[in-house]
Amino acid sequence: MKIHRFTVGMLSTNCYLIQDKGKCAILDPGGDFGLVRNFITENQLEPTLVLATHGHFDHVFSAGDFYREYGLRLNISADDVDTLDGAAGMSYDFTGEKMDSDFETITFDNGHDFRLGDSIIRAAIYPGHTPGSTIFETGDIMFTGDMVFRGTIGRVDFGGSMEEMKRSLIKFRKTEGSYVLLPGHGESTTLDREKADNPYLSDAFLDVH
């Protein structure tokens, strides 16, 4: 498996291309479709999956392009359909550019497994940033979307909930093992580093005594 990161769109979203056995999945298609398409073409890859960690526009802006070009529907948590419904309006409010929302979706629930080549990508729902905010896990990699970043967490004032975020963070920090975390914005980090240094994973912030 190989993972490629593209920084896309006006909000510098991390769009990831996961490659295995000549097939690829696109995770968080947040813009700059041509950049990702050119990479797919140049490397003779077959796109088979489009995944979204959540439904905010900066993570799904190019979903329509992938649907038209490759016939791939957007896979998104069933709990985040309402968030996705507001993505086009949110896009215009933030950037003055309206997102193309003419694409189809497939919804999934917590624990759903996706197959890519010889790899399995598992979806885990962590509400907080949005109701259906999802972490995708494969091997020792976690794609954390806008839940956990290096040294911080995602905001909750666009359809999220701080109460749910805290519950999700308590659950998240109980994760065992050594994982590389690939977030929706910014640089990669590790689970061990965030457990040790991220103030939002501390007992004090989470009111754990």
N, C-alpha and C positions, 0 to 999 in steps of 0.2 A: 504494500500500500504506500502511496505517496500523497502528500497533502500540499497544495499550493494555495497561497493567500493572495488575494487581490484587494487593494484598498479602493473602494468604489463610492460614487455618489457624493453629494454635497456635504454629508455628515461623516465622511471617511469611515464607512462601514467596512468591516472585514468580511469579504465574501470568500468562502473556501471551496476549492475544488478537490474532491477526494477521488483518487485514481486507484483502480485495482483491476488487473487482468484485462486491460484495454477498455474498461467501462469507467464511467465517472458519475459522481453525484455532485450537484451544486447546492451548497448550503448558504442560505441568506443571500439571494440574488438582489442586492441592494442598488444596482445601477451599473452603468458602463458595460452594457451587454456586449458590445462589439469587442471589448478587451478580452472578455472570457470566451466568447465565441471563437475568436482568432486562435486562442490557446488550444481550444478543443480541436479545431481544424488542423492546426500545425502539428499536433501530436497524435492525430488520427484516433481520437477517442470517441466512444459511443456514450452519450449522456443517457442515463436511465432513471435518474431521480433528481427531483428538485425539492429541497427541504427548507423549512423556515423555523427558526427558534421562536419566533413570535410574529405578530401581524402588523407591527409598525412599518410605515412606508419605507423607511431607510433599510429595511431588511427584505422587502418584497418588491421593490420598485421595478425590477426587470422580470418579474414572474410572467407577465404577459408576453414578453419577447421570447422567453424559453418555451412558452406554450405554443406560440405561432411557429417558431423555427423547428422545434423538435416534437411537438405534440405532448409535452410533459406537463401534467397537472401539478399544482403546488401542494405538497404535503404539509399540513399544519394541524396543531392540536385542536381537537373538537372544542376545547374550552376557549380558544382564541379566535373563533369565527367572527364574533362581534368586533373584536379589535381590528381584524382584517377589513371588515366592512367600512370602517372609518379611515382606512389608510389613504384613500384618494384625497379626501378632504384635508387630512392632516398634512399630506404632501404639499398641497397648494398653500396652506397656511404657513408652512415652514419655508418653502422655497419659491413659491409663485409658479411652480410647475405641477400640473396635475398628473398623477400616476395613471397609467393605463390599467384599468381593473377588469379588462375583458379576458379573463382566463378562468379555467376550472380548477377546483380544489378536491383533494382527498383528505379527510380528517382521520386522525389517529388518537388513540388513548394512551394513558400511561403504560409503559412497559412494552410498547410495540417494537418489533424488530424489523429492520429493513436489511435486505441482502444486497451487497455490491461485490461482484466477483466472488472471492473466497471470504469476504469480510462480512461481519454483522454490525450494523449500526443500531444501537438501542436508544429509544426515546424515553426520557424521564421528565415528568411534569413537575416544575417548581414554581408555583404561583407567587406573584409578588410584583415583578416589573409589569407583567400583564397576567390575566387570569390563567392563560395556558402557556406561559413561558416554559420553554423546553430546553433541557440539556441533552445533547446527543453524545453518546459514549461509544467508542470503538477502540478495542485494545487498551492502551494506556493513555488515550487521548479523550479529553472532554471538551466539546464545543459548548461554551457556557452562555452564548448569546449576550444579552444585556443584564444577566443576573449578577455575575461576579466578574469584575475586572481586576487588573493588577492594582492592589492597594485600595480598592473601593468597590462599590456595587452600583447597580442601575437605579435610576430614579423611579418613583412610583406614582408620579402625579399625572400620568397620561394613561388612565385606565387601570392603574395598579393599586396595591394596598400594602402599607407598611406592616400591618399586622400579619398578613400572609407572607410578606417577604421575610419577616423575622422567623416565622415558623419554617420556611423553606431553608433559611440559612442555618438554623439549628440542625435540620435534617442533613443539609449538605456537609456541614463540618464533621459529621459522624462518618462520612465516607472513609473507608480504609484503603490503603494502597498508595502507590506513587503514580500520580497522574500529571501530565502536561495539560494546562488549561489554555484553550484557544478562545478568546472572548470576541464579542461582536464589535468592539472598538479597542484600539490600542494594542499594546504588545502582549505577547504570550507570558505565562507565568506557570507556577506549579501549585498543586494542591498543598504541599508541605509549606511552601512560602506563604500562601494566603492564610493558612491556619495559624502560622506563627506571627505574621506581621499585619494582616488586614484588620483594621480596627472594627470593621463591621461584622467580623466573625468572633469578636471578643465576648466574654461573659458579660462585661459591663454594658455593651450595646444591646445584647440580646436578652438582658435581664435574667440571666441564668445564674443561680446561686447554689 
